[in-house]
Amino acid sequence: MIQEQIMKLEFPKHSLRSAMLASCVALSAFGFALDAHAKPVYTTFDPPNSTNTTVVGINDKGVIAGYYIDDVGYQSFVRAADGTITTFDPSGIGATTAYSISSKGAVAGTYLYNKNNYAGFARAPNGKITTYNYPGSPQTSATGINSKGVAIGTYVGGDSHGHGYVAANGSYASFDPPGSIGTAPTSINDAGVVTGTWLDSSQVIHGFVMAADGTITEFDPSRSTQTNAFSINSAGAITGDYADGGEVPAFIRAPDGTFTTFLVSGTAGTSAVSINSKGAVTGTYTSGSNTHGYMRAANGKIDSTKIDYPTAANTSPIGINAKGAIVGTYDGTGDGLTHGFLRTQ
């Protein structure tokens, strides 16, 4: 049974005091006519009864998706641009996890439908749920969906390996980069271009991009010993991170295959989690035992000093839209819980 609840929640907004993502100077690269002295505004939010909230993305309309834990289990949610939160659970037993949101507001994710098996789902903006069960597979996940309703994910085959799939109009197409023993699509754009990671027989992880016609290109930044690809934008630019000796730099892979790599100054680990249509990137970096956020503008300028949610020890930005709005999760001060946040200018 699908459980769904709608609630309009009002939360206080906070101006930046000491940290979080994207300075006014960096945002000016987006082409906004902003007051040079304007400060970011933070809105914190949680679905009702949430003990831990995780945000997975935001689209250009300002619609946010994520999942949370309550006294029943894992539930998913959509937060409209006006702050209205709709919760849903295709499993009916508190075992639903959202992974991504499309430009039209469809949410893709995975739910448990019995003790050992799980399936993918897509929730349309009108609440209709479509499920994904790759034929013959007991375990199917859905990790992305685009504006045309094309979904991607991973299924477990008879060989016990994970394989990628693309699903549209009730039909499935399986795919794997050559030599893969584990394929994990992570993001699809509205042109149908897919990115993700794959595992070779030596247990090394690589990136891939698959064109809409099914052509697969494998990639790794120079000297990479492990590559993770997370996000692809409308132009086909891909972001992620990779291992390079003792460092973990972030990367942007241009549509022509050119790599730009970077580290937040003074750190050994930076991850580029999301890229918007204008080329701005958000993600995390590590400093000591804490996780912090940053934004890299399209012109390459990095802001890592005004990113973290005010007073939070750990902040994890996960999405940025074309308007420069950033969403993510932060650790609450004193309550030991995680909360969702929206940062706007």
C-alpha positions as CSV (number, residue, x, y, z in Angstrom):
1,M,0.0,0.0,0.0
2,I,1.3,3.5,-0.8
3,Q,1.2,5.7,2.2
4,E,1.2,9.4,1.5
5,Q,0.9,12.4,3.7
6,I,0.9,16.1,2.9
7,M,1.9,18.7,5.4
8,K,2.8,22.4,5.1
9,L,5.7,23.2,7.4
10,E,7.0,26.6,8.3
11,F,10.5,26.9,9.5
12,P,12.6,29.9,10.4
13,K,15.2,31.2,8.0
14,H,18.7,32.0,9.0
15,S,21.2,34.4,7.5
16,L,24.8,33.4,7.2
17,R,26.9,33.9,10.3
18,S,30.1,32.0,9.7
19,A,29.9,29.4,7.0
20,M,28.1,27.5,4.1
21,L,28.2,27.4,0.3
22,A,28.8,30.0,-2.5
23,S,29.8,33.6,-1.9
24,C,28.1,36.6,-3.6
25,V,31.2,36.9,-5.8
26,A,30.9,33.3,-7.0
27,L,27.2,33.6,-7.5
28,S,27.7,36.6,-9.8
29,A,29.2,34.1,-12.2
30,F,25.7,32.7,-12.7
31,G,24.7,36.0,-14.3
32,F,22.3,37.0,-11.5
33,A,21.7,40.7,-10.8
34,L,22.5,40.4,-7.1
35,D,23.2,43.0,-4.4
36,A,26.9,42.7,-3.8
37,H,26.2,42.7,-0.1
38,A,23.3,40.3,-0.1
39,K,23.7,37.4,2.3
40,P,22.5,33.8,1.8
41,V,19.4,32.7,3.5
42,Y,19.1,29.3,5.1
43,T,15.9,27.3,5.6
44,T,16.0,24.2,7.6
45,F,13.3,21.5,7.2
46,D,12.3,18.0,8.2
47,P,9.4,15.8,7.3
48,P,7.0,15.2,10.3
49,N,8.4,12.8,13.0
50,S,11.8,12.6,11.2
51,T,14.7,11.6,13.4
52,N,17.2,11.9,10.5
53,T,16.6,13.7,7.2
54,T,18.7,13.1,4.1
55,V,18.3,15.3,1.0
56,V,19.1,13.9,-2.4
57,G,18.5,16.7,-4.9
58,I,16.8,19.9,-6.1
59,N,15.5,20.8,-9.6
60,D,15.3,24.1,-11.3
61,K,11.8,24.7,-10.1
62,G,13.0,24.5,-6.5
63,V,11.4,21.1,-5.8
64,I,13.5,19.0,-3.3
65,A,13.5,15.3,-2.7
66,G,14.9,13.1,0.0
67,Y,14.3,10.4,2.6
68,Y,14.1,10.3,6.3
69,I,13.7,7.9,9.3
70,D,10.8,7.9,11.6
71,D,9.5,5.4,14.2
72,V,8.3,3.1,11.3
73,G,11.4,3.1,9.2
74,Y,12.7,4.7,6.0
75,Q,10.2,7.0,4.2
76,S,10.7,9.4,1.3
77,F,9.5,12.9,0.7
78,V,9.1,15.7,-1.8
79,R,9.3,19.4,-0.7
80,A,7.5,21.8,-3.0
81,A,9.0,25.3,-3.7
82,D,6.4,26.8,-1.3
83,G,7.6,24.5,1.5
84,T,4.8,21.9,1.4
85,I,6.2,18.5,2.2
86,T,4.6,15.3,0.8
87,T,5.7,12.0,2.3
88,F,5.3,8.6,0.6
89,D,6.3,5.0,1.1
90,P,5.6,2.5,-1.8
91,S,6.7,-0.3,0.5
92,G,4.0,0.4,3.1
93,I,6.4,-0.8,5.8
94,G,8.9,2.0,6.1
95,A,11.5,0.7,3.7
96,T,11.6,3.3,0.9
97,T,14.7,5.4,-0.1
98,A,14.6,8.2,-2.7
99,Y,17.8,8.7,-4.8
100,S,17.1,11.6,-7.2
101,I,14.7,14.1,-8.7
102,S,14.1,15.0,-12.3
103,S,13.6,18.4,-13.9
104,K,9.9,17.8,-13.9
105,G,9.7,16.7,-10.3
106,A,9.6,12.9,-10.7
107,V,11.5,11.1,-7.9
108,A,13.4,7.8,-8.4
109,G,14.3,5.4,-5.6
110,T,14.2,1.9,-4.2
111,Y,11.9,0.1,-1.8
112,L,11.8,-3.3,-0.1
113,Y,8.8,-5.4,-1.1
114,N,9.5,-8.5,1.0
115,K,12.2,-9.6,3.4
116,N,15.0,-10.1,0.8
117,N,13.9,-8.4,-2.4
118,Y,13.7,-4.8,-3.5
119,A,12.5,-2.9,-6.5
120,G,12.9,0.5,-8.1
121,F,10.2,3.1,-8.3
122,A,9.5,6.5,-9.8
123,R,6.9,8.8,-8.2
124,A,5.4,11.3,-10.7
125,P,4.5,14.8,-9.6
126,N,0.9,13.8,-9.4
127,G,1.7,11.0,-6.9
128,K,1.5,8.1,-9.4
129,I,4.0,5.3,-8.6
130,T,5.7,3.3,-11.3
131,T,7.7,0.3,-10.2
132,Y,10.8,-1.2,-11.8
133,N,11.6,-5.0,-11.6
134,Y,14.1,-6.1,-14.1
135,P,12.8,-9.4,-15.6
136,G,14.1,-12.4,-13.7
137,S,15.9,-10.3,-11.1
138,P,15.1,-10.3,-7.4
139,Q,16.8,-7.0,-6.8
140,T,16.4,-3.9,-8.8
141,S,17.2,-0.3,-7.9
142,A,16.2,3.0,-9.6
143,T,18.8,5.7,-9.3
144,G,17.7,8.3,-11.8
145,I,14.9,9.4,-14.1
146,N,14.7,12.2,-16.7
147,S,12.0,14.5,-18.0
148,K,11.0,12.0,-20.6
149,G,10.4,9.3,-18.1
150,V,13.5,7.3,-18.9
151,A,14.7,5.6,-15.8
152,I,18.1,4.1,-14.9
153,G,19.4,1.8,-12.2
154,T,21.1,-1.5,-11.3
155,Y,19.7,-5.0,-11.2
156,V,21.3,-8.2,-9.9
157,G,21.7,-10.8,-12.6
158,G,21.9,-14.6,-12.5
159,D,25.6,-14.2,-12.1
160,S,25.1,-12.3,-8.9
161,H,26.7,-9.3,-10.4
162,G,25.1,-5.8,-10.7
163,H,24.2,-4.7,-14.2
164,G,23.0,-1.4,-15.5
165,Y,19.6,-0.9,-17.1
166,V,17.6,1.8,-18.9
167,A,13.8,1.5,-18.7
168,A,11.2,3.4,-20.9
169,N,7.6,2.6,-21.6
170,G,7.7,-0.7,-19.8
171,S,10.8,-2.0,-21.7
172,Y,14.2,-2.7,-20.3
173,A,17.7,-2.6,-21.9
174,S,20.6,-4.0,-20.0
175,F,24.1,-2.6,-20.4
176,D,27.6,-2.9,-19.0
177,P,31.0,-1.4,-19.9
178,P,33.2,-4.1,-21.4
179,G,34.8,-6.2,-18.6
180,S,32.5,-4.9,-15.9
181,I,31.5,-7.2,-12.9
182,G,29.5,-4.4,-11.3
183,T,27.8,-1.5,-13.1
184,A,26.1,1.3,-11.2
185,P,24.4,4.1,-13.2
186,T,24.1,7.3,-11.0
187,S,22.7,10.1,-13.2
188,I,20.8,10.7,-16.4
189,N,20.2,14.0,-18.2
190,D,17.2,15.0,-20.3
191,A,19.0,14.1,-23.5
192,G,19.3,10.5,-22.3
193,V,23.0,10.5,-21.5
194,V,23.9,8.4,-18.5
195,T,26.9,8.4,-16.2
196,G,28.0,6.1,-13.4
197,T,30.7,3.7,-12.2
198,W,31.8,0.2,-13.0
199,L,34.0,-2.4,-11.3
200,D,36.6,-4.4,-13.1
201,S,37.9,-7.9,-12.3
202,S,40.8,-6.4,-10.3
203,Q,38.3,-4.6,-8.0
204,V,39.1,-1.2,-9.5
205,I,36.3,1.3,-10.0
206,H,36.1,3.4,-13.1
207,G,33.7,6.0,-14.6
208,F,31.6,5.7,-17.7
209,V,29.3,7.8,-19.9
210,M,26.7,6.2,-22.2
211,A,25.3,8.2,-25.0
212,A,21.6,8.0,-25.8
213,D,22.4,5.6,-28.7
214,G,24.0,3.2,-26.2
215,T,27.6,3.9,-27.0
216,I,29.7,3.6,-23.8
217,T,32.9,5.5,-23.1
218,E,34.9,4.5,-20.1
219,F,37.0,7.2,-18.3
220,D,39.4,7.9,-15.5
221,P,41.3,11.1,-14.7
222,S,45.0,10.8,-15.1
223,R,46.7,8.8,-12.3
224,S,43.3,7.7,-10.9
225,T,43.3,4.4,-9.0
226,Q,39.5,4.7,-8.4
227,T,36.9,6.9,-10.1
228,N,33.5,7.8,-8.8
229,A,31.1,9.6,-11.2
230,F,28.1,11.2,-9.5
231,S,26.2,13.8,-11.6
232,I,25.7,14.9,-15.2
233,N,24.2,18.2,-16.3
234,S,22.1,19.1,-19.4
235,A,25.3,19.8,-21.4
236,G,26.8,16.5,-20.6
237,A,29.4,17.7,-18.1
238,I,30.1,15.1,-15.4
239,T,31.3,15.5,-11.8
240,G,32.8,13.2,-9.3
241,D,36.0,12.3,-7.4
242,Y,38.9,10.0,-7.7
243,A,41.8,8.5,-5.7
244,D,45.3,9.7,-6.6
245,G,47.9,8.5,-4.2
246,G,47.1,9.9,-0.8
247,E,44.7,12.5,-2.2
248,V,41.1,12.4,-3.3
249,P,40.6,15.3,-5.8
250,A,37.3,16.3,-7.4
251,F,36.8,16.3,-11.2
252,I,34.7,17.9,-13.9
253,R,34.7,16.0,-17.2
254,A,33.6,18.2,-20.1
255,P,31.5,16.7,-22.9
256,D,34.6,16.5,-25.1
257,G,36.4,14.3,-22.5
258,T,38.6,17.0,-21.1
259,F,39.2,16.8,-17.3
260,T,39.4,19.7,-14.8
261,T,40.6,18.5,-11.4
262,F,40.7,20.4,-8.1
263,L,41.1,20.2,-4.4
264,V,39.8,22.7,-1.8
265,S,42.9,24.5,-0.6
266,G,44.6,22.8,2.4
267,T,42.6,19.5,2.2
268,A,43.4,16.1,0.9
269,G,39.8,15.1,0.0
270,T,37.2,17.0,-2.2
271,S,34.2,15.5,-3.8
272,A,32.1,17.2,-6.7
273,V,28.6,15.9,-6.0
274,S,26.4,18.0,-8.3
275,I,26.7,20.2,-11.3
276,N,24.0,22.6,-12.6
277,S,23.2,23.6,-16.1
278,K,25.5,26.6,-15.9
279,G,28.5,24.6,-14.8
280,A,28.5,25.5,-11.1
281,V,29.5,22.6,-8.8
282,T,28.8,21.9,-5.2
283,G,30.1,19.1,-2.9
284,T,32.1,18.4,0.2
285,Y,35.6,18.4,1.5
286,T,37.1,16.9,4.7
287,S,39.0,18.8,7.3
288,G,40.1,16.7,10.3
289,S,37.2,14.6,11.3
290,N,34.6,17.0,9.9
291,T,32.7,17.3,6.6
292,H,32.3,20.8,5.0
293,G,30.6,22.2,1.9
294,Y,32.0,24.3,-0.9
295,M,30.8,25.7,-4.2
296,R,32.9,26.1,-7.4
297,A,31.5,28.7,-9.8
298,A,31.6,28.1,-13.5
299,N,34.6,30.4,-13.8
300,G,36.6,28.2,-11.4
301,K,36.4,30.3,-8.3
302,I,35.9,28.1,-5.2
303,D,34.1,29.3,-2.0
304,S,34.9,27.0,0.9
305,T,34.7,29.5,3.8
306,K,31.0,30.5,3.8
307,I,29.5,27.2,3.1
308,D,28.6,25.2,6.3
309,Y,25.2,25.5,7.8
310,P,25.6,28.0,10.7
311,T,26.8,26.3,13.9
312,A,26.8,22.8,12.3
313,A,29.8,20.6,12.8
314,N,29.2,18.7,9.6
315,T,27.5,20.0,6.4
316,S,27.0,17.9,3.2
317,P,25.6,19.9,0.1
318,I,24.1,17.4,-2.4
319,G,22.5,19.5,-5.1
320,I,22.6,22.9,-6.8
321,N,20.1,24.2,-9.4
322,A,20.3,26.8,-12.2
323,K,19.3,29.6,-9.8
324,G,22.1,28.8,-7.5
325,A,19.9,27.3,-4.7
326,I,21.8,24.6,-2.8
327,V,20.4,21.8,-0.7
328,G,21.9,19.2,1.6
329,T,22.1,17.8,5.0
330,Y,23.6,19.0,8.2
331,D,24.2,17.7,11.7
332,G,22.0,19.5,14.3
333,T,23.7,21.2,17.2
334,G,23.0,19.3,20.4
335,D,20.3,17.0,19.1
336,G,22.5,14.4,17.4
337,L,20.1,14.4,14.4
338,T,20.5,15.2,10.7
339,H,18.3,17.9,9.1
340,G,17.7,19.1,5.6
341,F,18.6,22.6,4.5
342,L,18.0,24.9,1.6
343,R,20.4,27.8,0.8
344,T,19.1,30.7,-1.3
345,Q,20.3,34.1,-2.2
